Amino acid sequence: MDRRHLLIAGATAGMAPLTLRAQAYPAKPVRLIVPFATGGTTDIIARVMADRIQPALGQTLVVDNRAGGGGVVGATEIVRAAPDGYTIGMATVSTTAANPAINPRIAYHPLNDFTPIINIAATPNVIVVHPSFPARDYKGFLAEIKRRPGQYNYATSGTGGIGHLQTELFKSLTGSYIVHIPYRGAGPALQDVVGGQVPILFDNLPSALPFIKDGRLIAIVVAAPNRLAQLPNVPTFAELGLGPVNRMAYYGFHGPKGLPAEVVQRLHAAAKRTAELPEVRKRIEDTGSQLVLGSPAEFGQQIAAEFAVYKDVVSKQKLKLDA
């Protein structure tokens, strides 16, 4: 065999293991880090997807809740994972835009240290109150908190999360003052508001909606492009002249920096196929969310745009972590 044939044979032999590895992914279950506690919207979307993704992915998706720091603890664990496709995570506005915009101590950069995979759903946000609160509509709510500044607390998924930042923006725009009570996720915050320990919550709609429907929470105002079919009598922030607060949340998959393109494509295709199943689509849309399912590049652009918005909010409103 001459030198040219030896080189070709050697190159082919060297490529074979790479091809086999690419074809084999995933060869074992994939871990999906949810950077919040169970029961919140991030967890709901993650589990809806994990429940049905195995036929499309070829392996199970194992949900692993890593709560703390308004999502920063779990997001940091995603960043530090090996870029082999066996640890990915849920990307949220809190972890990739709001928290990095307000917290300079975060050990990751939302645009440089993750690999976007797919934006699964866009979700409305909602301010809700416990039924014991002395108002049941927006006009009465605003009048009450302005009448008694600093006398009411509000719960969120954590310091620096979307609920915290959007409520602080709401306070700045309305000249109101309510006190922030951060939790280790939307689930625990939601339970304490439902239980009456805290009167006000800024939450994502999917986790709050069941309690709104059965009367254990009262919806005051929503962040959505239009009024929702599930809450036809509840105004949007935009209707009330509070357009900057009228932003929906995103929930998608991302991985650590350097995730191979073939792994991204495999995960994207499996997630898209799963979300488009009629029963999965229905479960997501029944929460008031909308499927997005764009490309990894489009998701990256959306994250960058949202991060820029919240950096501008923090700068203009002079928001601090102890706000």
ABEGO torsion letter per residue (X at the ends): XBAAAAAAAAAAAAAAAAAAAAAAOBABBBBBBBABBBGBAAAAAAAAAAAAAAAAAGBBBBBBBBBEGGGAAAAAAAAABBBAGABBBBBBAAAAAAAAAABAABABBAAAABBBABBABBBBBBBBBBAABABABAAAAAAAAAABBGABBBBBAEBGBAAAAAAAAAAAAAGBBBBBBBBAEAAAAAAAAAAGABABBBBBAAAAAAAAAAGABBBABBBBABBBAABAABBBAAAAGBAAABBBBBBBBBBBBGBBAAAAAAAAAAAAAAAABAAAAAAAAAAGBBBAGBBAAAAAAAAAAAAAAAAAAAAAAGBBAAX
